[in-house]
Amino acid sequence: MKNRFAAAAIAVTVMAGSAACSSTSSGNDSASSVPDASALKNAKGVTEITVWHGLGAANGVAFNELISQFNAANKGKIHVKATFQGIYADLLAKYTAGLRGNSTPTIMVAGDIATGFMTDVRKSIPAADMAKANPGDLKLADLSAAGRNYYTVNGKLQAVPMNMSTPALWVNRDLLAKAGIPMSADLSTLDAVVAAARTVAEKTGQKGFTMPDDDWYIEQLAATAGQDFCTPDNGRKGTAASGITINTGAAKSAITKVADLYRTGVAVDGAPDGSAALSGFQAGKVAFLLNSSGALGALKSGTSFDYEALPFPTTGPEGSSGPVIGGSALWLSSTATDAQKVAGWKLETFLTSVAAQEQFSHATGYVPVNTKTDASSAQQAYLKANPNFQTFTTQIKNTPIVSAPAGCVTGAMTAIRTGNINQIQAAFAGQKSIGAALDQATADAEKAMKAYQGQRGQ
C-alpha cells in the first residue's frame, strides 16, 4: 500500500512544481477568446485532435469504441487519436511533463481529484465558456447536477463530466435474515447500519462490516454528515483549501462510529485496494460492504447469496448531506488551435450524448452523466433489469447541490489521502486512538496543502 501511495504522492509533488511554473500564465480561459463553430467550419482539411485518458481494461475498450464511432461520423473533417497513458497518477505525471514541453493533448480525461490541479494550471477552457460560445452543441443543463457541482470551481463549470460513480452500501440479505433483521429494516442512516452490523456479528458469528482502506470513504463519511471535507468552503469559492475537518464535528463522529466496528472486532480489514473487502463480502462472510457502484460488475459474477445495493448511509440533514461522486471529466486545452478547440468540443458533445452515455454505461457500469439518458426505452429496460443500478442513478439524482457533496478541490488531494489512510488504518487497528489519528491526519493535510501552495508560488 505505502509504495502505491508514495508513487502517487511523488507525482503530485512534481505536478505542484509544474503548477508553480505555469500559474502566472492565464491560458486561454476568458469567454472573449473562446472560438465558436466558425473556427472549425473554416478550417481546411482534417482537424486532428488528441485525447489522453486513464481508462483501462473494459472501460478503455468502451471509450475507444466511442472514439471510433465519432471518427467514422466525422470522416474527412475531424480525426481523434486517443491514447491510454496509464492509471490516473501516471496520466497526470505525463500531462505535467507535457506542460513543460508545450505538448499537452487537446482533451485530457482526468480523474476526479485532479480537478484542483487542472484548475490551478489554467491550461483548459472552462466548459461554461465553451458552451456559451457554441450554443448548438452540448447543453450543460442536460448534465447531471451532481456532476456539474463537482467540476464547478469559483462559480464556473471547468470541465465536462465523462463518467460518474457513486458510493453505495452493499447488503448481504441472507446474513441479515439469519440475524433476524427484516427486509423492512431502515438502513438509511449510519447509526442503523452500525447497530445492524453488531447484531449480525453477535448472532451469526460472521463479520458485520468492511470497506476498502481508501480515504474516498472517509471523505464520504464527512460529506454524508453534511460537513465540508476541506476548509474553507471545500476550496471552491476563490480561497484555496488550507485544511481538512475530519477531526471535528459530525465528520469525526461518523468516522469514530466506523472505527469502533473495527476496534471491537465487528468489522474486517478490507485491504488498500479493496480486494479483501470485496472478496469477503462476495464469499458471504460480511454483512455490509461500503464500496463504489463500480463493484456491481464483480458482484454480478459469482455471488451466490441474495444481495443488493442501498444508498450510502447518512448522518447529516437531508438538505445538506450526500455522497461525493467519483469518475473523470473532459478538460479542453486552451493552447490548442481554435479549430481543434471546436473539434474537441464536438467530441465532448458526442461523448456525453444520450446514445454514447447509454452505450458506455452498459459496458462499464458507470452512471450516465446525461440526465436525458434515463428517458430512453433501452435505458428504462436496463434499469428494470438492474435494480441496483437504479439505486445509483437515484442517489446521484437526489444528491443536494450544496458544498459538502461537491467534495474538496485542492491539488494536494493525493498527498492528503496518503496521510489520512495511514492514520485511519492505525486507528482501526487499535494502534492509535481515533482522536490522535484524526488530529495527526489533519496536521499532515495542512502541511501538504501549504507545501502545494508554496510550490505554486502562493
SVG drawing of the C-alpha trace seen along z (x, -y; Angstrom):
<svg xmlns="http://www.w3.org/2000/svg" viewBox="-41 -39 51 58">
<polyline fill="none" stroke="black" stroke-width="0.4" points="0.0,0.0 2.6,-2.5 4.6,-2.1 1.4,-2.7 0.5,-5.8 4.1,-7.0 4.3,-6.9 1.1,-8.9 2.4,-11.4 5.6,-11.9 3.6,-12.6 1.6,-15.2 4.8,-16.9 6.1,-17.0 2.8,-18.4 2.7,-21.1 6.1,-22.2 4.8,-22.5 1.9,-24.4 4.2,-26.9 5.9,-27.3 2.7,-27.8 0.4,-29.6 1.5,-33.0 0.2,-32.1 -3.5,-32.6 -4.0,-30.4 -7.0,-30.9 -9.7,-30.9 -11.7,-34.0 -15.1,-33.9 -14.0,-36.5 -11.2,-34.3 -13.3,-31.1 -13.9,-30.1 -17.3,-29.4 -18.3,-26.9 -16.9,-29.0 -13.3,-28.1 -13.9,-24.5 -16.1,-25.3 -13.4,-27.5 -10.6,-25.0 -9.0,-23.3 -8.6,-19.6 -8.9,-17.3 -8.6,-18.7 -6.5,-16.3 -7.1,-16.2 -5.6,-14.1 -7.1,-12.7 -5.2,-11.3 -7.0,-9.1 -6.6,-6.7 -9.5,-4.4 -8.1,-0.9 -9.5,2.6 -13.2,2.8 -13.5,-1.0 -10.8,-1.7 -12.4,0.7 -15.7,-1.1 -14.1,-4.5 -12.2,-3.6 -15.3,-2.2 -17.0,-5.6 -13.9,-7.3 -14.1,-5.0 -17.8,-5.9 -17.0,-9.6 -14.2,-9.3 -16.4,-7.4 -19.2,-10.0 -16.7,-12.9 -14.5,-11.3 -12.8,-13.9 -13.4,-16.7 -12.2,-15.6 -9.9,-12.8 -9.3,-11.8 -6.3,-9.9 -7.0,-8.6 -4.1,-7.3 -4.2,-5.4 -1.5,-6.9 -1.7,-4.6 -3.5,-4.9 -4.6,-8.4 -1.3,-9.2 0.7,-8.2 -1.6,-10.1 -1.1,-13.3 2.6,-12.9 2.7,-12.6 0.5,-15.7 2.8,-17.6 5.8,-16.7 3.7,-17.8 3.1,-21.2 6.8,-21.8 7.3,-20.9 4.1,-22.5 2.9,-19.1 -0.4,-18.5 -3.4,-16.8 -6.5,-18.6 -8.6,-16.8 -7.4,-15.4 -9.7,-12.8 -8.6,-13.5 -9.7,-11.7 -12.0,-13.5 -9.4,-14.6 -7.2,-16.1 -9.8,-19.0 -7.8,-21.3 -4.6,-20.8 -6.2,-21.1 -7.9,-24.3 -4.8,-25.7 -2.5,-25.3 -5.1,-27.3 -4.4,-25.5 -8.1,-24.5 -11.0,-26.4 -13.9,-26.4 -16.7,-24.3 -19.2,-27.1 -17.4,-29.4 -17.2,-26.9 -20.9,-26.1 -21.8,-29.7 -19.8,-30.3 -21.2,-27.2 -24.9,-27.0 -25.6,-24.5 -23.7,-21.8 -23.6,-20.4 -26.3,-21.7 -24.9,-21.9 -28.3,-21.7 -28.6,-18.2 -25.7,-17.1 -26.1,-15.7 -26.4,-18.4 -24.1,-16.5 -21.5,-16.2 -21.7,-19.9 -21.5,-20.6 -18.3,-18.6 -16.5,-20.2 -17.6,-23.8 -14.9,-25.9 -15.2,-29.6 -18.8,-29.6 -17.9,-28.3 -18.0,-24.8 -14.4,-23.9 -14.8,-20.5 -17.4,-18.2 -18.0,-15.0 -17.4,-11.9 -18.4,-9.2 -19.6,-9.0 -19.5,-6.5 -21.1,-6.8 -20.5,-5.0 -23.1,-2.5 -24.0,-0.3 -23.9,3.3 -26.0,5.6 -25.9,9.4 -29.6,10.1 -29.0,13.7 -26.8,12.8 -29.3,10.2 -32.1,12.7 -30.0,15.1 -29.5,12.3 -33.3,11.7 -33.0,8.3 -36.1,7.9 -36.1,6.7 -38.1,3.7 -35.4,2.5 -34.3,-1.1 -30.7,-1.1 -30.6,-4.7 -28.5,-6.1 -25.0,-5.2 -26.4,-4.6 -28.8,-2.0 -26.1,-0.2 -23.7,-0.1 -26.4,1.4 -27.3,4.0 -23.6,4.9 -23.2,5.5 -26.4,7.7 -25.1,9.8 -21.7,10.3 -23.4,11.3 -26.0,13.6 -24.2,15.2 -20.5,15.1 -19.7,13.5 -18.3,10.0 -20.8,7.2 -18.9,4.6 -16.0,3.9 -14.8,1.3 -11.6,0.7 -8.7,-1.1 -9.3,-4.1 -9.7,-7.7 -12.5,-8.2 -14.8,-6.5 -13.6,-8.8 -14.4,-11.7 -17.9,-10.2 -18.5,-9.9 -17.8,-13.6 -20.0,-14.6 -22.9,-12.5 -22.6,-14.1 -23.2,-17.4 -19.7,-18.7 -17.2,-20.1 -14.1,-17.9 -11.8,-20.9 -11.9,-24.4 -12.8,-26.9 -15.8,-26.0 -14.2,-22.9 -11.8,-25.2 -14.5,-26.2 -15.1,-29.9 -11.9,-31.7 -9.8,-30.9 -7.6,-27.8 -8.3,-25.0 -6.0,-25.2 -7.0,-22.3 -9.4,-19.4 -12.1,-18.9 -12.2,-15.2 -11.1,-15.7 -14.1,-17.8 -17.9,-17.8 -20.2,-15.4 -17.4,-14.0 -15.3,-12.9 -18.4,-11.4 -19.2,-9.4 -15.6,-8.2 -15.4,-7.2 -18.6,-5.0 -17.0,-3.1 -13.6,-2.9 -15.4,-1.3 -16.6,1.5 -13.1,2.4 -11.7,1.9 -14.4,4.2 -13.9,7.0 -17.3,6.4 -15.5,5.2 -12.8,6.8 -9.9,5.0 -10.7,4.5 -7.1,4.0 -5.8,0.9 -7.1,1.9 -10.4,3.1 -9.7,6.7 -10.2,8.2 -13.4,6.2 -14.9,7.3 -13.8,11.0 -15.0,11.2 -18.4,9.8 -18.7,12.0 -17.8,15.1 -20.8,14.4 -18.7,13.6 -19.6,10.0 -23.0,8.4 -22.3,4.8 -19.8,3.5 -19.2,-0.1 -17.9,-0.2 -18.3,-2.0 -21.1,-1.4 -18.3,0.0 -18.4,3.1 -21.5,4.2 -19.7,6.0 -17.6,8.1 -20.6,9.0 -22.8,10.0 -20.3,12.8 -20.0,15.5 -22.1,14.1 -24.4,16.9 -26.4,15.2 -29.2,12.5 -27.6,9.1 -28.5,5.6 -27.1,2.0 -28.6,-0.6 -27.9,-4.4 -24.8,-5.3 -25.9,-5.8 -26.1,-9.4 -25.7,-11.1 -26.5,-14.7 -29.5,-16.7 -31.2,-15.7 -30.8,-19.0 -27.1,-19.5 -25.7,-15.9 -24.9,-13.5 -22.2,-11.4 -19.4,-12.8 -19.2,-11.4 -16.2,-9.7 -15.2,-9.2 -13.4,-11.5 -14.0,-14.6 -13.1,-16.1 -10.7,-19.1 -10.4,-21.0 -7.0,-22.6 -6.7,-26.4 -3.4,-26.1 -4.9,-24.1 -5.7,-25.8 -9.2,-27.3 -10.3,-24.6 -9.0,-21.9 -10.9,-23.5 -14.2,-23.4 -13.4,-19.9 -12.7,-18.9 -16.0,-20.4 -17.8,-18.5 -16.2,-15.3 -17.2,-16.2 -20.8,-16.8 -20.8,-13.4 -19.3,-11.6 -21.9,-13.0 -24.8,-12.4 -27.7,-10.1 -26.7,-7.4 -23.0,-7.5 -23.6,-7.6 -26.1,-4.7 -23.6,-2.6 -20.7,-3.5 -22.7,-3.0 -23.9,0.5 -20.4,1.5 -18.7,0.2 -21.2,-0.2 -20.6,-4.0 -23.7,-6.1 -24.6,-8.2 -23.8,-11.9 -26.6,-12.9 -29.8,-13.0 -31.9,-12.5 -30.5,-9.0 -33.0,-7.7 -35.9,-8.5 -34.7,-6.2 -36.6,-3.0 -33.3,-0.9 -32.2,-2.6 -35.6,-2.0 -35.4,1.7 -31.8,1.8 -32.8,0.1 -35.8,2.5 -33.5,5.5 -30.8,4.0 -32.4,2.5 -29.1,2.0 -28.1,-0.4 -31.3,-2.2 -30.2,-2.8 -27.0,-4.5 -28.9,-6.7 -31.4,-7.8 -28.8,-8.5 -26.9,-10.8 -30.1,-12.5 -31.2,-13.1 -27.8,-14.4 -28.3,-18.0 -26.4,-20.6 -24.5,-22.1 -21.0,-22.4 -20.4,-19.1 -21.3,-16.7 -19.3,-18.8 -16.1,-17.4 -12.8,-19.1 -10.8,-20.9 -7.1,-21.1 -4.0,-20.0 -2.7,-18.4 -5.5,-15.8 -3.4,-12.7 -0.9,-13.6 -3.9,-14.2 -5.3,-10.8 -2.0,-9.2 -1.6,-10.7 -5.2,-10.2 -5.4,-6.5 -2.2,-5.8 -3.7,-7.3 -7.1,-5.7 -5.5,-2.3 -3.6,-2.8 -6.8,-3.9 -8.9,-1.0 -6.2,1.5 -6.2,0.1 -2.6,-1.2 -3.7,-4.8 -6.7,-6.5 -9.1,-7.7 -8.7,-11.3 -5.0,-11.2 -5.1,-9.6 -7.6,-12.2 -5.6,-15.1 -2.4,-13.8 -4.2,-13.3 -5.4,-16.9 -2.0,-18.2 -0.4,-16.2 -3.1,-17.5 -2.4,-21.1 1.3,-20.6 0.6,-19.1 -1.6,-22.0 0.9,-24.5 3.6,-22.7 1.4,-22.6 0.6,-26.3 4.2,-27.2 5.3,-25.3 2.7,-27.2 4.2,-30.5 1.2,-31.5"/>
</svg>
